[in-house]
Amino acid sequence: MATELLLNKRLSRRTLNSLGRHAITTVDQVVEAYPERLLKLNGVGMTVLRDIERTLFPGQQFQPDSGRYKAWSEETSSYSNTDTAQQKK
């Protein structure tokens, strides 16, 4: 039963909804999908990933190599529209 520990009450409602749309309901399923597979799911972005990390992976923080997520890192002070415009070119 420990391997099927439900995520309820451990994560935010937003995160639970995002994971639930993809039938991810247990800690084991999240651990197995972390991080790359989670980020490929529709509705799971960096905000949801950070919620998962705070709860299930304390002290860890995935830093994607892709420039697409670079602006979301905590080291970046702000999100710039010029960065987005440059990426689209």
C-alpha positions as CSV (number, residue, x, y, z in Angstrom):
1,M,0.0,0.0,0.0
2,A,2.9,2.4,0.6
3,T,3.8,2.3,-3.1
4,E,0.3,3.5,-3.9
5,L,0.3,6.4,-1.4
6,L,-2.1,8.9,-2.7
7,L,-1.0,12.5,-3.5
8,N,-4.1,14.1,-2.0
9,K,-3.4,16.7,0.6
10,R,0.2,16.8,-0.2
11,L,0.1,18.9,-3.4
12,S,-1.8,22.0,-4.5
13,R,-5.2,21.6,-6.2
14,R,-3.7,22.9,-9.4
15,T,-1.0,20.3,-9.4
16,L,-3.4,17.5,-8.5
17,N,-5.7,18.5,-11.3
18,S,-2.8,18.6,-13.8
19,L,-1.6,15.2,-12.8
20,G,-5.1,13.7,-12.5
21,R,-5.8,14.5,-16.2
22,H,-3.0,12.1,-17.0
23,A,-4.1,9.4,-14.4
24,I,-1.1,10.1,-12.2
25,T,-2.4,9.6,-8.7
26,T,0.4,8.1,-6.6
27,V,3.8,9.2,-5.4
28,D,5.4,6.3,-7.3
29,Q,3.9,7.4,-10.6
30,V,5.2,11.0,-10.0
31,V,8.7,9.7,-9.0
32,E,8.8,7.5,-12.1
33,A,7.9,10.4,-14.4
34,Y,10.1,13.1,-12.8
35,P,11.2,15.4,-14.4
36,E,11.3,15.1,-18.2
37,R,8.2,13.0,-18.7
38,L,6.2,15.2,-16.4
39,L,7.1,18.3,-18.3
40,K,5.9,16.7,-21.5
41,L,2.4,16.3,-20.1
42,N,-0.2,18.9,-21.2
43,G,-0.9,21.2,-18.2
44,V,2.3,20.4,-16.4
45,G,4.8,23.3,-16.5
46,M,7.5,24.7,-14.3
47,T,5.0,25.9,-11.6
48,V,3.5,22.4,-11.2
49,L,7.0,20.9,-11.3
50,R,8.2,23.2,-8.5
51,D,5.2,22.3,-6.4
52,I,6.1,18.6,-6.9
53,E,9.7,19.3,-6.0
54,R,8.9,21.2,-2.8
55,T,6.7,18.3,-1.6
56,L,8.3,15.1,-2.9
57,F,11.9,16.1,-3.7
58,P,13.0,18.7,-1.0
59,G,16.3,20.3,-1.8
60,Q,16.2,19.2,-5.5
61,Q,15.5,21.5,-8.4
62,F,15.5,20.4,-12.0
63,Q,17.2,23.0,-14.3
64,P,16.3,22.3,-17.9
65,D,18.9,23.0,-20.5
66,S,16.4,24.4,-22.9
67,G,16.2,28.1,-23.2
68,R,12.4,27.8,-23.1
69,Y,12.5,27.2,-19.4
70,K,15.5,29.3,-18.6
71,A,13.4,32.4,-17.6
72,W,11.6,30.3,-14.9
73,S,14.7,29.5,-12.9
74,E,14.9,31.1,-9.5
75,E,18.3,32.7,-10.4
76,T,16.6,34.8,-13.1
77,S,15.3,38.0,-11.7
78,S,12.4,38.6,-14.2
79,Y,10.7,37.2,-17.2
80,S,11.3,39.4,-20.3
81,N,9.1,39.6,-23.4
82,T,12.1,40.4,-25.5
83,D,13.5,36.9,-24.6
84,T,10.3,35.3,-25.8
85,A,10.4,37.3,-29.0
86,Q,14.0,36.3,-29.7
87,Q,13.2,32.6,-29.1
88,K,10.4,32.7,-31.6
89,K,12.8,33.9,-34.4
